[in-house]
């Protein structure tokens, strides 16, 4: 929905974005940033109507606050770099602790001034397109941001990916959505040619379910014998789906999270309460809201589940169920850690700090968990 909102803000006509559930705070952060740049968004319970400014986005007169969302911050950094004016970009304490070095370095090569490799930062363009290479071994977000900002490029540039790509499904998601809106180019041999393009509003913009939350549902289901969790799948990320299908196998002993960085914490908990095993390919999770390798181990150990951190993943002993922690659980402003902690606590109880952070992704989560009491005999 973050990507769809950005593209709708550059369209000629009004876009109606339909969805189920409640948009998370990351989505709200994106809409707030766009509204500061002249976009009008009418918000209804099951749809938003996006009215793009007739003369295009305008530089904001105040800081673009991106909250907890790295995706929003990187997209807004790249969009802001198209303006010949200083634009301030900031976020919460968690976002301020994360690096934006790869995108900042790329934008400097494209002629922009970037005050910092993190947040807050001041961005000044405009972008002067020229051929560049980007390391994709830590995140695909900088590449997605440049693809989306290429709508305003004055000339062609060739973007080439090097390094072992991670989170490939998210980059695939970006290119697939952009093509629906008029992008007429694609990756060939890890390179893509970008130039300005006309944004064409699709007939229907329907936001699919957030499939990266699926392991949370599997974990909840596995912890409670009499509970059955039903999940609707629609328009899903095929690379992530491959990972999720592996997690459904109770006998799995090794999971590669190269394309599933967002699921490391519930995946580890699942393996800890089953046969155990090893998570690999997850070194890039260290740059998320927290170092998810270290913090996942910390969380599981609080619930008496054995976990050993490695440079690119985790080793889980398996064969145990959670026990009530002796001290409060720290969530470190990481919504996925917090959701996993709450789910484990439905089995044994726990005091968990700062569960409000869950709202950045799933505002209805705690209400859903509380409703489970109605299922008790």
C-alpha positions in Angstrom: 0.0 0.0 0.0 3.0 2.3 0.6 4.1 1.8 -3.0 0.6 2.2 -4.3 0.1 5.5 -2.4 3.3 6.9 -3.8 2.4 6.0 -7.4 -1.2 7.3 -7.0 0.3 10.7 -5.9 2.0 11.0 -9.3 -1.0 10.0 -11.4 -3.2 12.3 -13.5 -6.5 11.1 -12.2 -8.0 10.1 -8.8 -7.1 6.6 -7.5 -9.3 4.5 -5.3 -7.2 2.1 -3.2 -9.3 -0.7 -1.6 -8.3 -2.9 1.3 -9.5 -5.0 4.2 -8.5 -4.4 7.9 -7.0 -1.3 9.3 -3.9 0.4 7.7 -0.9 0.3 9.9 1.1 3.3 11.2 3.7 2.8 8.5 1.0 3.4 5.9 -0.2 6.4 7.8 3.4 7.8 7.9 3.5 7.5 4.1 0.1 9.3 3.7 1.2 12.1 6.0 4.4 12.7 4.0 2.5 12.8 0.7 -0.1 15.2 2.2 2.7 17.5 3.2 3.7 17.5 -0.5 0.2 18.5 -1.8 -1.6 15.2 -2.1 -5.2 15.1 -0.8 -6.3 11.7 0.6 -9.9 10.9 1.6 -9.8 8.0 4.1 -12.7 5.6 4.5 -12.9 2.3 6.5 -12.4 0.1 3.4 -10.8 2.4 0.8 -8.8 5.6 0.4 -9.2 8.0 -2.5 -6.0 9.7 -3.5 -6.2 13.1 -5.3 -2.8 14.0 -6.8 -1.9 17.7 -7.0 -2.5 19.1 -10.5 1.0 20.5 -10.9 2.7 17.5 -9.2 4.3 17.1 -5.8 5.7 20.2 -4.1 8.6 20.4 -1.7 7.2 20.3 1.9 7.6 23.3 4.3 8.2 21.0 7.2 10.0 17.7 8.0 8.8 14.6 6.4 8.3 12.3 9.4 8.5 8.6 8.5 7.8 7.1 11.9 9.2 3.6 12.2 9.2 2.7 8.5 12.4 2.2 6.6 10.5 1.7 3.4 8.8 5.1 3.7 12.0 6.8 4.7 13.9 5.4 1.7 11.2 6.1 -0.8 10.7 9.7 0.5 14.5 10.2 0.4 14.6 9.3 -3.3 11.4 11.3 -4.1 12.8 14.3 -2.3 16.1 14.1 -4.3 14.2 15.1 -7.4 13.8 18.7 -6.0 16.3 21.5 -6.1 15.6 22.4 -2.5 16.6 21.2 0.9 14.1 18.7 2.4 14.3 17.3 5.9 13.6 13.6 6.5 13.3 12.0 10.0 11.7 9.2 12.0 11.4 7.7 15.4 14.2 6.4 17.6 14.2 3.0 15.9 14.5 4.5 12.4 17.3 6.9 13.6 19.3 3.8 14.6 19.2 2.3 11.1 21.6 3.0 8.2 20.6 4.6 4.9 24.2 4.5 3.6 23.6 2.6 0.4 20.9 4.9 -0.9 22.7 8.0 0.3 25.9 7.0 -1.5 23.9 6.2 -4.7 22.2 9.6 -4.6 25.5 11.4 -4.1 26.8 9.6 -7.2 23.7 11.0 -9.0 24.6 14.6 -8.0 22.5 15.0 -4.9 23.5 16.5 -1.5 22.7 14.2 1.4 23.7 15.4 4.9 23.8 12.0 6.6 24.0 8.2 6.0 21.1 7.8 8.4 18.2 9.8 9.8 17.5 12.6 10.3 19.0 13.8 7.1 18.7 16.8 4.7 18.3 15.9 1.0 18.8 18.3 -1.9 18.7 17.4 -5.6 17.9 17.3 -8.4 19.0 13.8 -9.5 21.3 13.9 -12.5 20.8 10.4 -13.9 24.0 8.5 -14.7 24.8 4.8 -14.8 25.4 3.4 -11.3 25.9 0.1 -9.4 24.1 -0.7 -6.1 25.0 -3.4 -3.6 21.9 -5.4 -2.9 23.4 -7.7 -0.3 21.9 -5.8 2.7 18.5 -4.6 1.4 16.5 -4.2 -1.8 14.8 -0.9 -0.5 17.3 1.5 -2.1 16.7 0.0 -5.5 12.9 0.1 -5.1 13.2 3.7 -4.1 15.1 4.6 -7.2 12.7 2.7 -9.5 9.8 4.6 -8.0 11.5 8.0 -8.2 12.5 7.5 -11.8 9.1 8.9 -12.9 10.8 12.3 -12.7 14.2 11.5 -14.2 15.3 13.9 -16.9 17.3 11.3 -18.9 18.0 7.6 -18.9 20.3 5.8 -16.5 21.3 2.2 -16.1 21.1 0.7 -12.6 23.1 -2.5 -12.1 22.8 -4.7 -9.0 25.9 -6.4 -7.6 26.4 -8.5 -4.5 24.2 -11.4 -3.4 20.6 -10.1 -3.5 18.4 -10.4 -0.5 14.7 -9.9 0.0 14.2 -10.4 -3.8 10.5 -10.7 -3.4 10.1 -7.1 -2.3 12.1 -5.8 -5.3 9.9 -8.0 -7.5 6.9 -6.5 -5.8 8.1 -3.0 -6.6 8.7 -3.7 -10.3 5.4 -5.6 -10.7 3.4 -2.8 -9.1 5.3 -0.2 -11.2 4.5 -2.1 -14.4 0.8 -2.0 -13.5 1.2 1.8 -13.3 3.0 2.2 -16.6 6.7 1.3 -16.1 7.9 -0.2 -19.4 11.2 -1.7 -18.5 12.5 -4.7 -16.6 15.7 -6.3 -15.2 18.0 -8.0 -17.7 21.1 -9.6 -16.3 20.7 -7.7 -13.0 20.4 -4.4 -14.8 17.5 -2.1 -15.4 17.3 1.1 -17.5 15.3 3.9 -15.8 13.9 7.0 -17.4 10.9 9.2 -16.8 7.6 7.5 -17.5 3.9 8.3 -17.5 2.0 7.1 -14.5 -1.3 5.4 -15.6 -3.8 4.5 -12.9 -5.0 0.9 -12.9 -8.7 0.2 -13.1 -8.6 -1.5 -9.7 -6.1 -1.1 -6.9 -6.8 -3.8 -4.3 -4.3 -4.3 -1.5 -3.6 -8.0 -0.7 -3.1 -9.5 2.7 0.2 -9.1 4.4 1.7 -12.5 3.9 4.8 -11.8 6.0 2.5 -12.1 9.0 1.6 -15.7 8.1 4.2 -17.3 10.3 2.6 -15.6 13.3 -0.6 -17.4 12.5 1.2 -20.7 12.2 2.9 -20.2 15.5 -0.4 -19.3 17.2 -2.0 -22.4 15.7 0.8 -24.7 16.8 0.8 -23.4 20.4 -2.9 -24.1 20.9 -4.2 -27.6 20.1 -7.9 -26.5 19.9 -7.3 -23.4 17.9 -7.6 -23.4 14.1 -6.3 -20.3 12.3 -7.5 -19.7 8.8 -5.5 -17.6 6.4 -6.7 -16.2 3.0 -3.9 -16.1 0.4 -4.1 -13.7 -2.4 -1.6 -12.1 -4.9 1.3 -13.3 -2.8 5.0 -12.9 -3.1 6.1 -16.2 -4.7 9.6 -16.1 -3.2 8.2 -15.5 0.3 5.6 -18.2 -0.2 8.3 -20.7 -0.8 9.8 -19.9 2.6 6.3 -20.0 4.3 5.6 -23.4 2.8 8.8 -24.7 4.3 7.8 -23.4 7.7 4.6 -25.4 7.6 6.6 -28.6 7.5 6.9 -29.8 11.2 10.0 -31.9 10.3 12.0 -29.0 8.8 15.5 -28.7 10.1 16.9 -25.9 8.0 15.4 -22.7 6.7 17.0 -20.2 4.4 15.7 -16.6 5.0 17.5 -14.9 2.1 14.1 -13.8 0.9 12.2 -13.8 4.2 14.0 -11.5 6.6 10.8 -10.3 8.1 9.8 -13.7 9.4 13.0 -14.7 11.3 11.5 -14.2 14.8 8.3 -16.3 14.5 10.2 -18.8 12.3 12.7 -19.3 15.1 9.9 -19.7 17.7 8.2 -22.3 15.5 11.4 -24.3 15.2 12.1 -24.0 18.9 8.7 -25.6 19.8 9.1 -28.3 17.2 12.1 -30.4 16.2 14.6 -27.5 16.2 17.1 -26.8 13.4 19.0 -24.0 11.8 18.1 -20.7 10.2 20.6 -19.5 7.6 20.9 -16.7 5.0 19.6 -14.0 7.5 22.6 -11.8 8.0 20.7 -8.8 6.5 18.1 -9.0 9.4 20.7 -7.3 11.5 19.8 -4.0 9.8 16.1 -4.1 10.5 14.3 -2.3 13.4 16.7 -4.3 15.6 19.5 -6.8 15.1 16.9 -9.5 14.7 19.4 -12.3 15.1 20.5 -11.2 18.6 17.1 -9.9 19.7 15.3 -13.1 18.6 17.7 -15.2 20.7 17.2 -12.8 23.6 13.4 -13.1 23.3 13.3 -16.9 23.0 15.7 -17.4 25.9 13.4 -15.2 28.0 10.7 -17.8 27.3 13.1 -20.7 28.2 13.6 -21.7 24.5 17.2 -22.6 23.6 18.7 -20.5 20.8 22.3 -19.9 19.6 23.1 -16.9 17.4 25.3 -17.2 14.3 26.7 -14.6 11.9 23.9 -15.4 9.4 21.2 -17.0 11.4 20.3 -19.1 14.4 20.5 -22.6 15.8 17.4 -23.9 17.7 17.5 -26.9 19.9 13.8 -27.7 19.7 11.6 -29.9 21.7 10.5 -27.3 24.3 7.4 -25.1 24.9 7.6 -21.6 26.3 7.6 -20.9 30.1 6.6 -17.7 31.7 9.5 -15.2 31.8 10.8 -14.1 35.2 11.2 -10.5 34.1 9.4 -8.1 31.6 10.1 -8.6 27.9 11.8 -5.8 26.0 10.5 -5.4 22.4 13.1 -2.9 21.4 10.6 -0.9 19.3 10.4 -3.9 16.8 6.9 -4.8 15.9 7.7 -8.3 14.8 9.5 -9.1 18.0 6.5 -7.7 19.9 4.0 -9.8 18.0 6.0 -13.0 18.5 6.3 -12.2 22.2 2.5 -11.7 22.6 1.8 -15.0 20.8 4.3 -16.9 23.0 2.6 -15.3 26.0 -0.8 -16.6 25.0 0.6 -20.0 26.0 2.4 -19.2 29.3 1.8 -15.6 30.2 4.3 -12.7 30.3 4.7 -9.0 30.9 5.6 -7.3 27.6 6.8 -3.8 27.2 5.8 -1.3 24.5 3.3 -3.5 22.6 1.9 -0.4 21.0 4.7 -0.7 18.4 2.7 -3.5 16.8 0.4 -0.9 15.4 2.9 0.1 12.7 2.0 -3.1 10.9 -1.1 -4.6 12.4 -3.3 -2.2 14.4 -6.0 -4.9 15.0 -3.5 -7.4 16.4 -4.1 -7.0 20.1 -7.8 -6.9 19.6 -7.5 -10.2 17.7 -5.5 -11.8 20.4 -7.9 -10.6 23.1 -10.8 -12.1 21.1 -9.3 -15.5 21.6 -10.7 -15.5 25.1 -14.1 -16.0 23.5 -12.9 -19.4 22.2 -12.1 -20.8 25.6 -14.5 -23.5 27.0 
